[in-house]
Amino acid sequence: MKKNTFISKFFVCAALLSAALSPLAARGTKDSVQSDTSTQDSRKKEVVVYTYDSFAGEWGPGPELVKRFEAKTGLKLTLIDCGDAIQAFNRAVLEKNKPQADVIIGIDNNLADKAVKADILTSYKPKNRDSIVDKELVSALGDAGAKNLLTPYDYSHFAMIYDTESSVPAPQSLEDLTNDIYRRKIILMDPRTSTPGLGFLAWTVSAYGDKAADYWKALKPNILTMTSGWSEGWGMFLEGEAPLVISYTTSPAYNVEYDKNDRFQALVFEQGHVEQVEGYGLLKNAPNPDGAKVFMDYLLTEEAEDTFPLTQWMYPANKNVQLPKSYAQAAPIPSRTLPTDSEATEQAVQTVTRLLAN
């Protein structure tokens, strides 16, 4: 075959092939656009929420909330278990410019200021909030509450939970926890990863001020372990690893409700306790802000909030929800609530973790 004949035939074939492929290429582009559109439409029908293990897990309110919300709204609800609430917060910060979730659940009064500074939330006030949530709970969230960046959904006081079947007497104060009799008998949580861990630290900062580090030095020999999250620490306590664990005044209501015993007791100290108010908020640049608002409205209703007392083991923020009898029997209310200082607590995190590491 002559060279010019080969070239001529080559271009003819190329032209024919190009003509044949053009409709396929156009269809491929069209299919890609349709796929993207379909994905976007699907996402508008789904609300994705970042939360923590005890909320999203089998024994938390998550499964029931998903069932009720989807039945009521027709939207899909996906709860993402990020570990503990601080881990959920950190994930939201990392994804700040392009969040994968729409709502975050679990930013409490000790994290609220950090959330404001991180600029991960956008303002939204759920319907009827002012009429069903006490102003004090909203105020506890500071600027985040005032600016409608966070809305309370539950609350309780931190407390040491005591196993009455242990061989040691119940401590009567924070100071008692430093006594030699409690050597390696206390389970705490890491304040860098756990809101109960951060809450206990806030409690000691509130009680001891600039001498909090000295308190932790005295407490250190009595700490059996600091778990990364509440679920792990509470599980160790229930297994008898130690007779004392940090949790909430409402926690023993679980054992009264289901185990029909009062073996575990929340200890109320005269010096006072700090309170945790947990909030939820709309993430800035959320993929589905409209669906997020539907969920945020729903989460504050009685239908949603009545799942909290017997799953979260916390007081619901909606004051119209009826509490189970076990709360009256095993969830004491401290007579004194201590103020917290989130900035001082944050500074203490680094000091205490360095102290415990040495």
PEBELHU-V615078 format. One line per field, one symbol per residue. phi: phi as a letter, one per 20 degrees, with the letter a starting at -180 (. if undefined). psi: psi as a letter, one per 40 degrees, with the letter a starting at -180 (. if undefined). burial: b if it has 9 or more other ideal C-beta (glycine too) atoms within 8 Angstrom, else e. Layout:
phi->???
psi->???
burial->???
This chain:
phi->.ffffffgffffffffffffegffffffffffffffffffffffdcddcebdgfeefgeefggffgfffffedneeddedeeodffffgfffffegfbfeddccdofefedgfffffflddcfadggmgfeddfgfffffemffffemeccfcbaaefbeddefefedfffdaffgfefgfdglccdccffeccfffffffffffffdlfdffffffffgfeefacffbfgfffffffenfbecbebcfeffggfffdelbdgeceedeffocedddeccbeffmgfcfffgfffffffeffgeffefgdcflcfffffefeefffffeccfdgfcdefdcfffffffgffffffffe
psi->hidddddddddddddddddddddddddddddddddddddddddeehhhhhaidedeideaeddddddddddddeihhhhhhebiddddddddddeddgididihhehadeeddddddefeiihhhiheddeehiddddddeaddddefdihidiiiiiihhhheeieiihieidddeeidefhfehhiiheeehdddddddddddddebeedddddddddeehdihididddddddddeediehihbidededdddddefifdhhhhhhdeiiiihhhiiihhhfhdgdddddddddddeiddddeeddeddfihidheehhiidddddegihiehhiiihdddddddddddddddd.
burial->eeeeebeeeeeeeeeeeeeeeeeeeeeeeeeeeeeeeeeeeebbbbbbbbbbbbbbbeebbbebbbebbbeebebebebbbbbbbbbbbebbbebbeebebbbbbbbbbbbbbbbbebebbbebebeebeebbeeebbbbbbbbbbebbbbbbbbbbbbbbbbbeeeeeebebbebbbeeebeebbbbbbbbbbbbbbbbbbbbbbbbeeebbebbeebbebbebebbbbbbbbebbeeeebebbbbbbbbbbbbbbeeeebbbbbbbbeebbbbbbbbbbbbbebebbebbbbbbbbbbbeebbbbbbebbbbbbbbeebeebebbebbbeebeebbebbbeebeebbebbbebbee
